[in-house]
Amino acid sequence: MKFNYIYQDVIVNEVKLKRSGSEFQVLVTFQTQSETLHVVLNGVREIDNISDLLEAKQLWLEESESHQAEYGKFNLGISNESYTEICFDSLG
């Protein structure tokens, strides 16, 4: 998965969640029109928005603008009828 690129018309096939101490690892598999992609998000602290992945129509990775360590260094943007994001520390 590339940074600062919007994946359009995605279908999320699989979402897995693993606990690692007080943080989580989120594994996502999704399809675009031309390829199947797998992404692993390490250091996820808030899991409230994880279910939004299953409804996603657009996904993108970006560096966090806040740079506040408690929220994570990067964001996975999720768009369907509304926008949400998952903050994380690194890609696996």
Secondary structure, DSSP 8 states (H G I E B T S, - for coil): --BT--B-S-EEEEEEEEEETTEEEEEEEEE-SS-EEEEEEEEE---TTGGGGGG-SEEEEEE-SS--TTT-SEEEEEESSSEEEEEESEE-
